[in-house]
Amino acid sequence: MKSLKIQFILLALTATTMMVSFRYTFQQAKPMAVFTAPASAEALKNPVKGDAAATALGATLYKKQCAMCHGDKGKGDGAAAASLAKAPANHTSPAVQKLSDGALFWMITNGNNPMPSYKSMTEAQRWQLVNFIRTLAKK
């Protein structure tokens, strides 16, 4: 009887390990969401560009609102990323970093399913997030 219990436990552990491994492999292969801001977003100017205090506030907001999906370092590997149909953007990537501040602001404002819209944040907060996202490429 003990032998049967041990075999069952080993089988359950093996199956669990295989499922976790499969999910991790599948998740890594998910395409990143294609997200493009309209040309009008290019005209938006960042009123807090270069402001260290605004960037620090952006870091705090990022940890509360963005890191769960995008990860603490912005690589798109947050704890919630595994459950999303589309992989979150890697904010450290050249593709994201080459976007204008206005485009990033527009994307944060409007969202792109599964990313929610952040229109409920103040404009200042959304610009603070833009400032902080700029720092992620340097980390």
N, C-alpha and C positions, 0 to 999 in steps of 0.2 A: 504494500500500500504506500509506504514512504517513497519507494522508487517511482511509482506512478505520479505522485505529487511533485517530485523533483523534476521528472520529465515534463510534466505539464508546465511548471514554472519556467523551465528552460525554453520550452516551445513558445510560451507567451513573451518572454524577453526577446527571443530571436525575432518573432513577428513584429514586436514593437520597434525594435532597432531597424528592421527592414522598412517599416512604414515611415519612420522619421527620416531615414536616409533617402527614400524615394521622394518624400515631400521636399526635402532640402534640394535635391537634384532638380526636381520639377520647378521649384521656385526660382532657381538660378537661371532657368531658361526662359522665364517670362519676358515678353517684350516690354520695353519702357513705353509709357504713354506718349503719344505724339501730341504736342501741345504747342500751338503757335498763337502769338498775340497778333492782333490786327496792326496794320501799318500806323494807325493813329496813335498807338501806344508809344511809338518812337518819339513823339513830340512831348511826352510827359517828362518833366525835369524833376530830379530828386532834390527836394529842398533841404535835406539834411546830409547830403553827400560830404564825406570827410569829417563828420561830426562824431567824435569819439564817444560822447555821452549817448547819442542816439544809437550808435552801434552796440554799446553795452546793453541798452534797453532792448535792442533787437535780439541779442543773445539770450536774454531772459525769456522773451516771447517765443523764440525758436524752441527752447527747451520745453516750454509748456504746450505749444501748439503744433510744432513741426517734427520734432525729434522722434515721436512715436512711429512715424512712417519713414522719414528721411534719415533717421539715425542722428546721434549726437554730433558726429563729424560730417553729416550731410551727404553720406555716400549712398543713400537710398536703402539702407540696411537696418532700419528701425524694427523694433519688436513687432509692430503691427504689419509690416511689409509682407510677411508670409501669407497673410490672409487676404491680400488684395489681388484683384484680377489683373491689374496692370502694375508693373513695378514702379515705385516712386522714383522721381528724378534724382540723379546723383548731382548734388549742388556743387561738388568739387570739379566736375567734368568741364572740359573746354566748351562743350556745347551749351551748357548753362551759363558759364562765366562770360561767354562772348555776347550773350543777350544784353540789350540795353537795360538800364535801370527802369525805364518806363515799361518795357516788356515784362520784366520780373514783377513790377508793381501790378500790372494788369493781370498777370497770371495769379498772383496771390489774391487779388480782389475778386476775380471771377471763378476761380477753381476750375477743375476738369475732372469729372467723375473718374475715380473714387475720391479725388482731392476735393474737399468742400470749398465753397466760396468763403472768403474772409471779409466780406463787406461789413460785417458786424464790428470789425476792428476799426479804430479811427484811421484816418489817412496817415497820420503821423506814425502810428504803430506799423502800418504796412510798409512805409518807407524805412523804418528802423529795421524791419526784417530784411529788406533789400540790402541795406548796409551790412548787416551781419552775414548774409549769404555771400557777399563779396569776400569776406575774410576766410571763408571755408577753403578756398583754393590754395591758401597759403599755409594750411595746417597739415 
